[in-house]
Every structure is written in C-alpha cells, then in structure tokens.
C-alpha cells in the first residue's frame, strides 16, 4: 500500500492504493466507486480493475484507511487484508464474482 500526504485548506489529505484482488470488470469498478465515493471524507476513488487496485484520496479528519477497506468489503469485494462481506458478495452479479464461484469473464480470444 502506498500513502501520499497533502495539506488542503488546513485539512490533511491522504492518498492510498488499496489492493482489490476480487475486482473483475467495469461493473465492479463502478460499484466500488459509487459505494465508497459517497462516504464522508472521500475526495476521490479510482478503481483499476486490470491492475486490481483502488486509488483513494481522503480527508484524514473524517475517515481512515481501515474504514475505507471496510467500505469496499461491505460492497462485496476484498480490500487488502479485509475479506468481502459474505452477504454483499452473494448479492453481486455473476460477472463480479470470483472465477472459482462461476463468475468473472471468460478469456477473450
């Protein structure tokens, strides 16, 4: 995980890279960005499903990295060492589930 600090209008802003190994596709990307992006203190989140990472910029006086990982897990995806919430995972569309659970997208020719 990588951290970058900035000070913005008297508030500490931090950027972190979180590993999201269970992200499969564009739909996964949009789900995480929409779910986490509305949380208090989140300034920006960009999920790269090809690299399986989420780059999050947040205000340290409103949230922290542990809460962000939990938010991603509550959306149904693993985040660093935090495992996806089982109920949220089960509600994901098939394409967003792990290949071993019958999800993901088949290999392209």
Secondary structure in CASP SS format (residue, H / E / C, confidence):
PFRMAT SS
TARGET T0000
AUTHOR 0000-0000-0000
METHOD secondary structure of the structure
MODEL  1
X C 1.00
X C 1.00
X E 1.00
X E 1.00
X E 1.00
X E 1.00
X E 1.00
X E 1.00
X C 1.00
X C 1.00
X E 1.00
X E 1.00
X E 1.00
X E 1.00
X E 1.00
X E 1.00
X E 1.00
X E 1.00
X E 1.00
X C 1.00
X C 1.00
X C 1.00
X C 1.00
X C 1.00
X C 1.00
X H 1.00
X H 1.00
X H 1.00
X H 1.00
X H 1.00
X H 1.00
X H 1.00
X H 1.00
X H 1.00
X H 1.00
X H 1.00
X H 1.00
X C 1.00
X C 1.00
X C 1.00
X C 1.00
X E 1.00
X E 1.00
X E 1.00
X E 1.00
X E 1.00
X E 1.00
X E 1.00
X C 1.00
X C 1.00
X C 1.00
X C 1.00
X E 1.00
X E 1.00
X E 1.00
X E 1.00
X E 1.00
X E 1.00
X E 1.00
X C 1.00
X C 1.00
X C 1.00
X C 1.00
X C 1.00
X H 1.00
X H 1.00
X H 1.00
X H 1.00
X H 1.00
X H 1.00
X H 1.00
X H 1.00
X H 1.00
X H 1.00
X C 1.00
X C 1.00
X C 1.00
X C 1.00
X E 1.00
X C 1.00
X C 1.00
X E 1.00
X C 1.00
X C 1.00
X C 1.00
X H 1.00
X H 1.00
X H 1.00
X H 1.00
X H 1.00
X H 1.00
X C 1.00
X C 1.00
X H 1.00
X H 1.00
X H 1.00
X C 1.00
X C 1.00
X H 1.00
X H 1.00
X H 1.00
X C 1.00
X C 1.00
X C 1.00
X C 1.00
X C 1.00
X C 1.00
X C 1.00
X C 1.00
END
